[in-house]
Amino acid sequence: MAGMGDGWKMAAMSKHMAYSSPRPLTAQDSIRAAYVINELRQAIVKYRDVKVAEADGYKMFAPEIKNQPQYHFTKNWNAIRNQFGFDPARPRRLPYKKKADGEFKLIGARYTASR
């Protein structure tokens, strides 16, 4: 699969992802995006240390699978809470890459949102 690029990843993701219909972007969208990014960055900086994420209730998804391209640490309670109102400071999943030394490096955040 390595030589296939990222296309296969997107095809696999589409089976459990839903997207909103596109619409013309507005200046308000850019303002909202900047707010979300700022809030997210402030909220997850502490999770650079995976031990802090675990102490806050994030659990490794599929820990029995070794050598994953990304390791997802999941907090299902955030998914439930986000069904009633989106909060950029409440990601459901924190994806990490495992470095050569075995330490985890935080690479982003993922959300579950209401329809």
LINTAPE-V613539 format. One record per pair of residues at least 12 apart in sequence whose ideal C-beta (glycine too) atoms are under 7 Angstrom apart, sorted by the first residue. I is the first residue (numbers start at 1). GAP is how many residues later the second one is. If there is no record, write none. Layout:
BEGIN
((I GAP) (I GAP))
END
This chain:
BEGIN
((36 52) (39 49) (39 50) (40 48) (40 69) (43 45) (43 46) (44 47) (44 50) (44 62) (44 65) (47 47) (47 59) (48 58) (50 23) (50 46) (50 54) (53 20) (53 41) (57 18) (57 20) (58 15) (58 16) (58 17) (58 36) (59 14) (59 15) (60 13) (61 13) (70 25) (70 26) (70 27) (70 37) (71 25) (71 27) (71 33) (72 21) (72 23) (73 20) (73 21) (73 23) (74 18) (74 19) (75 17) (78 12) (78 13) (78 14) (79 13) (79 33) (82 29) (82 30) (82 31) (82 32) (83 31) (86 27) (91 18) (91 19) (91 20) (92 18) (92 19) (92 20) (93 17) (94 12) (94 15) (95 12) (95 13) (95 15))
END
